[in-house]
């Protein structure tokens, strides 16, 4: 039968010392390793300059394609491999395209009951003269909702990655127009004339998306381009009087929430075969096609805000 070790004997064992080291109760190097105080070493400026020159010369020699044979060979192989890769990809694409059926052929995969339903019953079921808009915002409205959220999430990601630290003033925040001509009279005059026209045309495209070519995506892109032109001509000081970070958040949240609520009602009534109380209206009228007009406005606002926000964040990193 083994006897119990005393406290003094246990403290001398390797297990006890390892346990103390593992839990940080004792540093094995304290009072056991000679510690020499480091003194500041003075290096002459001439020596530092020579070392920097040698480092620069070494770097230039290392990346000099003409004198470095290894780098020259690698550069040549890289170019050859790039050309071969592009040729192979192009050949594969051309080969696959050659197997596609001819345009309008009856055996094409797209010629099925789905597009036939869009064409034959689209006007009656959606009330939209524009079949494409009826398809995107009615038959495939759930997919479009996902696309709008993708735009919103992409913008939030850019805000997180590119946002400047507000506690530290940066050069970009002090002067956001340092790389552009300041007070350009031609640009400002052109913006004064074009920006209102661009906004009106963008609103027209959004509001008439269900009765003519256009819609929320294209109209929102036009409005976003108008905002970018305005801020390029007049700077952020004037633009932020009517469009700030808070404006973007409120508009995007309101548009996405309205879209969700409106289509939730449509999804619920459609899934349960319940008659919708929202009238489709007279085809061709501005107030027609049920909820499609409202959804077009929501999508247009999200796209316009996203385009402008991307531009602002990549330009100065903040609103």
N, C-alpha and C positions, 0 to 999 in steps of 0.2 A: 504494500500500500504506500503510495507516494505521499510525502508530507507537504504541507502548505508552506509556500515561501513567505518570508517576512517582507515587510514593506521595503526595507533597505535592499534586500536581495532582488526583489521584483524591479526596483528602479534601476538596477544595473543590467537588466536583460536587454537584448536587442529589440524585443517586441514592445517594451515600454518606451524606448527611445524612438522607435519608428512611429508609434502611436502619437507621441508628442509632436514629432515633426509633421505627421500627416494632418493633424488638427491645428497646426500653426502655433502650438504652445511654446515651442522653442526653436530658434534658428540655429542649425548646426554649425554655421560659420561664424557666429558672434564669439569674440574672444579666442578664436581658434585659427583664424587666418590673418596674416599680416596685412594691414591696411595702410597704404601709402597715399598721402594727400597729393592730389594732382595740382600742379602749378601751371599757371598760364604761360604758354610758350609763345614768345614773340617771334613773328616771322616778318622779315623785311618786305616792303611793298614790291621791290624789284623781284624777289623770289616768287611772290604771289602772281605777278604779271607773267613771269616766265612759265609758271605752271599752267596758268590759264591759256597761254599761247600754245604750249605743248598739247594740252587737252583739245583745243580747237583744231590744231593740225592733225591730231590723231583722228578726230571725228571726221574731218574733211577727207582724210585718206581712206577711212573705213567706208564711207558712203560715196566715194569717187568711183563711178562706173568705169571710167577710162583706165584707171590704174589698178583697181581691185578686181582681179580675175574671177574670184568667187562670186562677188556681187554682180559682175558683168554676166557671168554664166547663168546665175539665178534669174536676173532680169530678163535675159533672152528666153529662158525656159518658161518663165511666167507669161510672157507675151505670146509665145507659141501655144501654151496650154489654154490661154484665154480665147485665142482665135479658134482653136480646135473645139473648145467647149461651146462657143457661140454657133459654130457651123453645125455641130451635132444637134443642138437644141432646135435650130432652124429647120434642119432636115427632118427631125422627128415631128415637128409641128406641121410641116408641109405634107409629110406622109400621112399623118392623121387626118388632115383636112381633105386629102384626096379621097378618103373613104366616106366622107359625109355625103348624104343624099343631095340632089339638086334642089335649088330653091323652088318651093311650091310643090315638091313631090309628095304624093299621097302617103308614101311609106315613111315620111319624116316623123320622128318621135314627138314633135311638138303638135302635129296634127291629130289631136285627140279630143275627147269630150270637154276638156277644161277650157281651151281657147274658144271652142265652139259655144260654150255656155257664156263666156264673156261677150262674144260678138252678138249672139242671138238674143240673150236675155239681159245684157248689161244695162241698157237704157231703162228697161222696165223695172228691174230689181233695185238699181242704185239711183236712178234719176239723173245720172251724169251723162251729158252728151259726149264728153271726153272719156272714151273707154279706158284709156290708160289710167286716168285719175280714179275712175270707178274701181278698177282692179286693185290699185295700190292702197286706196283709203277705204275700201269696203271689203272686197273679197280677201285681200291680203293685209288688212289693217293691223293685225297682230304683229306681222313681220315689220311693217313700217314703224310701229311703236318701238320695237326693239332697235331699229336703226336710229331713231331719234334719241333713245337712251345711250346708244353707242357714241353718238356725237357729244352728248352731255358728259359722259364718263371720260371721253378723250380730252375734252376741255379741262375738266377737273384735274386730270393727270398732268396736263401741261402746266396748269396753275401750281401744282405741287412741285414739279421738277424745276421750273424756271423762275419761280417767285423769288424776288430779292428779299434779303433780310431787312425789314423796316427799321431795325435798331441801328443799322450801319448805313449811313448815307453813301450811295454809290455815285459814280460819275454819270451813269445812265439816268438816275433820278434827278440829278442836278440839271442836266441839259440833255433832253431826249432828242434834240434836233441837231446834235453836233455833226452828224454825218450827212445832213441834208441842207440844201440852200435855204437860208433863213429869210422869211418874208419875200418869197418869190411871187412877184406881182402877177406874172403870167399864170402860174399854177393856181393862185388864189382866185383870180378872175375866172379861170376855167372851172374851178370848183364851185364858185357861186352860181354859175350858169348851169352846170351839169348835175350837181348833187340833187337839187330839187326835182329835176327831170328823172334822174335815176330812181329816186325814192318813189315818185308817182308811178313810174313804169313798173317797179318791183311790186308795189301794192296792187297794181292792175293785174299783173301776172298771177299773184296769189289769189285774188278775189275771183278771177275768171278761169281758174285752173280746172273747174268742173264743166265748163262750157266751151273751152278753147284750149289749145296747147299751152302748157304751163303748169302751175301748181306751187305747192309750198317749197319744194326743194329749189326749183329754178328761181322763183320769186325771192326767196330768202337769200339766195346767192347774190342776186342783183342788189338787194338792199344792203347786204354786207359789204359789197364792193363800193357802194356809195359812202358808207361809214368810213371805210379805209381811205377813200379819196379825200374825204373831209378832214380826217385827222392828219393826213400827209400834207395838206395845204395849210391848215390852221393850227396844228399842234394839239397836244393833249389838254392844255389849259382851257381852251374853248370847248373841246369835245366833252370833257368831263363835267361840264355844266349840265349836260343832259344825259350822259351815258357814263356810269361808273361801275365799279365791281358790284355794288348793291343792285344796280339796275339789271345787270346780267343775271344775278341770282334770282331776283324776283320774277323777271320775264321768263327765264328758263323753267323755274319751278311751276309757275302758273300755267305755262303752255303744256308742259308734260302732265301736270295734274289734270288739267281740263281734258287732254287727250285720253288719259286713263279712265276718267269718269265717264266720258261720252261713249267710248268704245266698250266699257264694261257693261253699259246698258244694252248696247247692240249685241254683244256676245251672249248676254243672259237671255235676251228675247229670242235670238236666233237658235241658241242651243235648246231652248225649251219650246220652240215653235209657237211663241207668243207674238201676237200682232203688235208692231211698234206704233206708238201714238205720234211719232215724229213724221210729219208728211213729207213726201218726196218733192212736192211742188210740181210746177209745170216745167218740163225739160226745156232748157235754153234760157230760162230766167235766172237772174243773179241769185235770188233766194229760192234755190231748188236743190235737189240731190240730198235732202236730209241733213246728216251731220258732216257731210264731206266738206262743205264750205268752212265750218268751224275747225275741222281737222287740218285743212290746208293752212289756215291762219296760224294754228299752233305750230305746225311743222316749219312754216316760213319764219316765225319768230325765233325758233330754236336754231335754225340754220344761219340766220343773219347774225345772231349773237355769237354763235360759235366761230364764224369766220372772223368777225371783228376781234374776238378775244384771242384767237390764235395769233393774229397780226400784232396785237398789243404785247402779248407775252414774249413773242420772239423778238420784238423790237426793243423793249426796255425792261422786260421781266416783271412788270407790275402794272396795275391800273393807274 
